[in-house]
């Protein structure tokens, strides 16, 4: 849908480093990603949370 145009690298990797800079792991972005890709983003969200928890 529109996720491919927003994050073309998401195809190769679940959640590339670019994702953090694109949506900053915001709830809105995660919510949209969740609805778009679904369970595929579960691992990505966990990595995002870890990234934020680290600093």
C-alpha positions as CSV (number, residue, x, y, z in Angstrom):
1,X,0.0,0.0,0.0
2,X,1.7,3.2,1.1
3,X,4.2,1.6,3.5
4,X,6.5,0.6,0.5
5,X,6.8,4.2,-0.7
6,X,7.5,5.5,2.9
7,X,10.0,2.8,3.8
8,X,11.3,0.9,0.8
9,X,14.1,-0.7,2.8
10,X,11.5,-2.4,5.0
11,X,11.3,-5.0,2.3
12,X,14.8,-6.3,2.9
13,X,14.8,-5.8,6.7
14,X,12.0,-5.9,9.2
15,X,13.1,-2.7,10.8
16,X,16.2,-1.0,9.4
17,X,18.1,1.7,11.2
18,X,16.4,4.2,8.9
19,X,13.1,3.4,10.6
20,X,14.2,4.9,13.8
21,X,15.0,8.2,12.2
22,X,11.9,8.1,10.0
23,X,9.3,7.7,12.7
24,X,11.4,7.8,15.8
25,X,9.6,4.7,17.1
26,X,6.5,6.8,17.8
27,X,3.3,5.1,18.9
28,X,1.5,6.4,15.8
29,X,4.2,5.0,13.5
30,X,4.3,1.7,15.3
31,X,0.5,1.5,15.2
32,X,0.4,2.2,11.5
33,X,3.2,-0.3,10.9
34,X,1.3,-2.9,13.0
35,X,-1.8,-2.5,11.0
36,X,0.1,-2.5,7.7
37,X,2.5,-5.4,8.2
38,X,1.0,-7.0,11.3
39,X,2.9,-9.6,13.1
40,X,5.9,-9.1,10.9
41,X,6.6,-5.9,12.8
42,X,6.4,-7.5,16.2
43,X,10.2,-8.1,16.2
44,X,10.8,-4.6,14.9
45,X,8.7,-3.0,17.7
46,X,10.7,-5.0,20.3
47,X,13.9,-3.7,18.7
48,X,12.5,-0.2,18.7
49,X,11.6,-0.4,22.4
50,X,15.1,-1.7,23.2
51,X,16.7,1.2,21.2
52,X,14.6,3.7,23.2
53,X,15.3,2.0,26.5
54,X,19.0,2.1,25.8
55,X,19.0,5.8,25.3
